[in-house]
Amino acid sequence: MSQKTSTSSQHLKYLDGLRALAALYVVCHHSMLQIWPGEQTHTLVSHICVYLFHFGRNAVDVFIVLSGFCLMLPVVRAGGELKEGVIAFYKKRTRRILPPYYCAMAFSLILIALCIGRKTGTHWDVS
């Protein structure tokens, strides 16, 4: 059995699914905050959405804990050592995380400048 096969067989795919669900819940929570600001609407749908997606902060916590667990699994399996060393670990993380981060930041700044930079009367005005 090759190293790649044994590593992929140890990958816990259900954790990726749980992380995806937590991230999706946070997106729904943020959308709910934008669409139904406070008590201005009193429809059944708005009350259901507010009830269902009220715990967005908790979903962020779940996502972070699961991500930390996923990052530590290879270290624990290697007996507490990073397989390629600390520098290689940070280089790989930097190459993976920073490009999409900077793209998202640029996109957000463009959106703020063009269309969402004004007060909307929603939860996000306090930001």
C-alpha positions in Angstrom: 0.0 0.0 0.0 1.4 3.4 -0.9 1.8 6.3 1.5 -0.9 8.3 -0.4 -3.4 5.5 -0.1 -2.9 5.0 3.6 -3.1 8.8 4.3 -6.3 9.2 2.3 -7.8 6.2 4.0 -7.2 7.9 7.4 -8.9 11.1 6.2 -12.1 11.6 8.1 -14.4 12.9 5.4 -17.4 13.4 7.7 -15.4 16.1 9.5 -15.2 18.0 6.3 -19.0 17.7 6.0 -19.5 18.9 9.5 -17.2 21.9 8.9 -19.1 22.7 5.7 -22.4 22.5 7.5 -21.1 24.9 10.2 -19.8 27.3 7.6 -23.1 27.2 5.7 -25.0 27.8 9.0 -22.8 30.9 9.5 -23.6 32.2 6.0 -27.4 31.6 6.7 -27.0 33.5 10.0 -25.4 36.4 8.3 -28.0 36.4 5.6 -30.8 36.4 8.2 -29.2 39.4 9.9 -29.2 41.3 6.6 -32.7 40.3 5.5 -34.6 40.5 8.8 -33.1 43.4 10.8 -34.6 43.3 14.3 -38.3 43.2 14.8 -39.3 45.2 11.7 -41.0 42.2 10.1 -43.5 39.9 11.8 -44.1 37.1 9.3 -44.0 33.4 10.1 -41.1 32.9 7.8 -39.0 35.7 9.5 -39.7 34.2 12.9 -38.7 30.7 11.8 -35.5 32.0 10.2 -34.6 34.0 13.2 -35.2 31.0 15.4 -33.3 28.6 13.2 -30.3 30.7 12.5 -29.9 32.5 15.8 -26.8 30.6 16.9 -24.4 31.7 14.2 -21.7 32.5 16.8 -21.8 29.0 18.0 -21.4 27.6 14.5 -18.2 29.7 14.2 -16.9 28.0 17.4 -17.8 24.5 16.0 -16.0 25.3 12.7 -12.8 26.5 14.5 -12.7 23.6 16.9 -13.2 21.1 14.1 -10.6 22.8 11.9 -8.1 22.7 14.8 -8.8 19.1 15.3 -8.2 18.4 11.6 -4.9 20.3 11.7 -3.7 18.3 14.7 -4.6 14.8 13.5 -1.5 14.4 11.2 0.7 15.7 14.1 -0.7 13.2 16.5 -0.4 10.3 14.0 3.2 11.2 13.5 4.0 11.0 17.2 3.8 14.7 17.9 6.1 15.8 15.1 5.4 17.8 12.0 6.3 15.5 9.1 8.1 18.2 7.0 9.0 20.6 9.8 7.5 23.8 11.1 8.8 26.1 8.3 7.3 23.8 5.6 4.0 23.7 7.4 3.8 27.5 7.6 4.8 27.9 4.0 2.1 25.5 2.8 -0.5 27.1 5.0 0.5 30.6 3.8 0.3 29.6 0.1 -3.1 28.0 0.7 -4.7 30.7 2.8 -3.3 34.1 1.8 -4.2 34.2 -1.9 -8.0 33.6 -1.3 -7.9 35.9 1.7 -6.5 38.8 -0.3 -8.9 38.2 -3.1 -11.8 38.2 -0.6 -10.5 41.4 1.0 -10.2 43.1 -2.4 -13.6 42.0 -3.4 -15.1 43.3 -0.1 -13.4 46.6 -0.6 -14.7 46.9 -4.1 -18.2 46.1 -2.9 -18.0 48.7 -0.1 -16.8 51.3 -2.6 -19.5 50.6 -5.2 -22.6 49.5 -3.5 -22.6 48.4 0.2 -20.7 51.3 1.7 -23.9 53.1 2.8 -26.0 52.5 5.9 -28.7 49.9 5.3 -30.6 49.9 8.6 -29.5 46.4 9.3 -27.3 44.7 11.9 -24.2 45.4 9.8 -24.4 49.2 10.3 -22.7 48.7 13.7 -19.7 47.2 11.9 
